[in-house]
Amino acid sequence: MLHYSGGMDIGVCIASHVGDIRYIERAEQLGYSHAWLADSQMIWSDCYAALALAAAATSKIRIGTGVAVTGTRPAAVTAASIGTINALAPGRTFLGVGTGNTAMRMMNRSPQRIAAFEQYLQTLRPLIRGEEGLLADGTPIRHLMPDRGFVNFADPIPLYVSGFGPRSLGLAGRYGDGAVLAMPPAPAVLDHLWRAIEAGTGGAGLDRDAYYTTALTTISVLDPGETLDSPRIRAECGAYAVATLHYAYEQWRQFGKAPPRFVADVWDDYCAVVEATPQDRLHQRIHAGHNCWVLPEEERFVTAELIGTSCIVGTADQIVERLRGFEAAGLDQVMILPAWEPRYEVLERVGADILLRMQ
């Protein structure tokens, strides 16, 4: 499989912040393979502004969107934006795209529908290769000045498509150079994801060795005798863990999907806390602190079971063994998204105890 470090790649997913490019610089120094800058316009800095600063401050780490939201930017805008970053960081720029699970819902809008997402990808893919694309109405469009330094489409920009269900995973197989996945609970689950990705090719087949897969999670390394609910692990993993609860609530609110079993013990209490917010502000309340910190009234929902289910936590040996299992099943990269305050400590610890052993 295509790896950038020789073994499984470890990347970082970043809450885009134009004032903290040093975090990306340090990730590069430690050997992280990719920096995925998140695109959520109502909570973080603009991801392309942060990427431009990161391009100037780094020279090796691959940088891109993690992931760009298709519902908030037309395909032509996304193509020009990532082409601009590729002009600053030629050959190490990538584009991750998704329908906007959080970015859209924070505006009380649904993520982009599958049909619209496919049309978007059909338009986008040729554009980021410097070719002519077609809008939904058949209008041909292309960048008119790709050879004057405004953008760079000459150096390839890998397209990584985010998918959670079978239809979006099928689009990842049809249009992407790789897929961005939720972290599977076990390596065996990857086989089901691979089948969904390959189904999108319409029987054309897919070279798994050339296709690049990445999963999002966070990682914390236990000290001897430490437990999943220790104050340090809660601080490092709590924001990511409770974000899975936010997502489960959105799935229940929008589609009526039953909450997963691992939140059953806190579900009614959590719903009561969230729904104390006036209905016209509920969409803002659900994602408060999103993947950065835990609100005080939500601390009690960060259980050991929630952390253990949503995050990768264990001794260094246990984590490496688990990641090797995912690597053997076809996962090329894990990107980590630690909580905001301890992010540097997590970056250092995972870099020292895990990253070097995975290369």
N, C-alpha and C positions, 0 to 999 in steps of 0.2 A: 504494500500500500504506500501511497505517497505521504511521506513524513518529512518535516522540515528539520528535525533534530536527530533522526536516525532511529528513534523508538516512538512510543506514543508521545505526541506533542501535548504540552500543557500551556494553555493560553489564559489570558485574563479578560473578563468582561467588566466593563468600566461604566459607572455612572458618569457620563460626559461632564467634565468640569474644566473650563478654560483656565482656571487658576491652579490646577493641580496636574500639569503635564509631567511634573517630576515623577509621579507614580508610574507613568509609562516608561520614562527613562530608566527607572530602577528595574522595572520588569525586563527591559532589554538587557541590562547589565547582568541580571541573574540568569538569563537564558530562556525566558518564556518565549514561545514561538509567535504568538499573535496577541494583538490588543484589539478587542472588539468594543467599539464605542457605541453605547446605546443611544437610541433615537426616541426620546420621549419628551416632546416639546413643552409640556406643562410642568415638568419637575426638574429637568436638568438643562445644562448648556446645549446649544446647538451642536450636534455631533460633528458636522463638517467643519465648523470653526475650530473645535477641539482637535480634529484630525489634522487640520492645516498646521496647528502649533506643534502637534506630535511629529508630523513629517519633518519639520525643521529641527526638532530636538533629538531625533533618533536616526539611525543609519542601517539597522539590521532587522529589527522586529517588524513583522508584517502588521499593517494597520488597516482597519476598515470598519464598517458599520456592523453593529451587533444587536439588533438588526435594524436596517432602514425600514420605515413604515410606509407601505405603498398607499395607504388611504389618505395620507396628508401631503404627499408630493407627487405631481404628475411624473410619469416615466422620463420625460425629457429633462425635467429638473434633476431627478436622481442621477441620470446619466451624466449630465454636465457637472454635477457636484462631485461625483466620484472620479470623473475624468480629470477634474481640477486637482484632486488629491493625488491622483496618479502622476500628474505633471510634477508634483513636489516630491513624491516618493515612488519613482518609476520602478515597476517590477516587484514591488512589495505591498501594493494596494489590493484589497479585495472588497467585494460588496456582498454583504448579507442582507437579505430582504425578507420581510414578513408582513402579515396583514394588520398588525397593530393591536395586539391583545390588550396592552395597557394604554398606549398612547390614544387609541380611539375611545376606549371606555372611560378614560378620565374626562372626556368631553361628552359623556353620556351617549356615545355613538357605538355601534357594533363594529367589530373588525370587518374588513373588506370581504365580500362574498367570494366564493371559489371561482365563479365564472368571471367576475371582474378581476380577480387576482391573476387568473390565467391570461386574460387579455393584456394586463399590465406586463406580465413576463414576456409575452409575445412581442410587445413593443420594445421593452427594455433590452432584451438580450442582444439584438443586433446593434442597438445604439451604443452599448458599451464596448462594442468591437469596431466602432467607427463606421458602421454600415447604416443603411437606410432601414428605418422601422416604420410600421404602419399603425396609426391610431385606430381606435375602435370603428370609426366611420370610414376607414380605408385611406385616410389622408397620409401620404408619405412624408416622413420627417427625417432629418439627419443634421448633425452638427456641421455647419458650413465652413468652419475655420479650424479643423482639427490639427493642422500642421504648422501652426504659428505659435505654439507654446501655451495657448489658452487652456487646452486640455491635452491629455495623453491617452489615446486609445491604441497606440502602436504596441506598447507593452501590455500583455494580457492582464485583464482584471477578472479573476475567478468570481463566479456568481454562485453564492451559497443561499439556498432557499430554505426558509424555516417551515417546518411541517410538524403537526401534532397528530392529525387524523389521517386516515388512508387517502383521502382525496388530495389534501395538501402535500402529503408525502409523494403521491403520484406526480404532482406538478414539479416537485423537487427532482424527481428522476427524469422528467421530460425536458426541463429547461435548465436545471442547475449543473454546475460542476461539482457540487457537493450539497449536503443537507445539514441544517442546524436542527438538532433534536432536543427534546426534553431528556434528561438523564434517565435511561432505562433502569428499572429496579434490579435487574439481573442480566448478565450477558446473553442468556437464552432469548430474552425479549428482542434483542437486536435482529434475530432472524426474521421475526414478524415485520419489523420496520424495513428491513432490506427487501422483503417481498412486496411491501406496499410501494417502496421507491421504484423497484424494477417494474411493477405493474404499470407505472406511468409511461414507460417507454413503448408501450403498445406492441410488445413482442420483439422490439429491436435489440433488446439485450442491453446490458450495462457492464462495463469493465470495473469490477469492484476495486481492483488495485489502483485504478486511476481516479476513482470517485472518492471525494474527501468528506468524511463525516465528523461532526463536532457535536458534543452534548454539553449543556449548561448545568452547572451545579455549584456547590462550593465545598471546600475541603478544610478540615481541621484535624491536626495531629494531636492525639492524646498524649499527655504526660503519664508516667507510671502511676497507676492507681486512680487516674482521673476518670470521671464518668461523663456521660452525654449531657447531663444537666448541670455540670459545673459552671460557675459564673463565667469563666473564660470561654468555654464552648458556647454558652448561650449568647455571649457578646459577639462572638465571631459568626455564628450560624443563625442567630435569631431572626435577623431581617430577612434572610433568604427563606427560612422555614416558614415564617408567618406570611410571606408573599404567596406561598402555595395555598394557604388558607384563603387569602384574598381571591386567588384564581378560582378555587373551589366555590366560593360564594358567587362569583360572577357566572360560573357555569350553571349553578343552581338558579340564580336570578334570571338569566337570559333563556336557558334551555330546559330548566326543570330537572337537571341531572342531579341524582342523589349524591351527597357528599361522600368522599372516600372513607373507608372504615377507620383509617388512622386519625381522623378528626372527630369521630363520633362522640367522644367523651366531652369535647368542648363546643360542639357545634351549636347547640341551643343557646348557650351562654354568649358565644361569639355573635350570633345573629342578633341577640337582644342588645348587645353593646353597639353594633354597627347601626342597627335600625332605630336607635334613639336619635339619630341625625334626621333633620327634616328631609323629606323625600326629594326635594329639588336640589339638595346638596349631597345626597347619598353617593353619587358617582365620584365626588371628590373625597369623601370620607373613606371609602373602601381602600383606596390606594395611598393613603397618607403614610409617609415614611418609606415608600416603596423601595425595597431592596437596599435601603441605607440604614434605617434604624427602626426599632419597635416602639410604638406608642406606649406610654406607661400603662394604659388600661388594657393593652393587648399582651403585656408581659406574661400574664398567667396562662396564655394559650400556647406559649412556646414550651411544649412538653418534650421530654426525652424521646418519646415515640415520634413526634413530629420532626424533630431534628434528625433522628436516625433514619426516617423514611425519605426525607427530602434532600439530605446532605450526605456527603461521604466523610465519615468520622471514624477514626480508629488509630491504632498504633501505626507507626510508619510501615512496619512489615505488613500489617493487615491491609493498609491502603494500597501499597504497591501490588500486593497479590490480587486485590480486587481489580485494580486498573489493568493488570496483565490479562485478567480474564476478559475484560471488555475489549482490550486490544486484539486478542485472539479471535473475538467474535466480529471484528471488523470496524471498531471505533478508532478513528485516527487521532482525535483530540478531545480533551476535556478542558473547558474553560471555566474558571472559578470566579465567583462574584461574592467576595466577603462583605460583611457589613462595613459601613463607612469609617467609623472611628478606629477599629483595629485592622484596617485593610493593609497597612504597611507591615504590621507584625505577621499577618497571615501570608503575605507575599514572601517575606523572608523565610518563614518556617517551612512553607510548602516548597520553596525554592531549594532550601538546604536538605530537607528530609525526603522529598518525593521527586522533584523534577530531575535532579541529577541521576537518580536511580532508574528513571524511565527512559533515559537517552541511550 
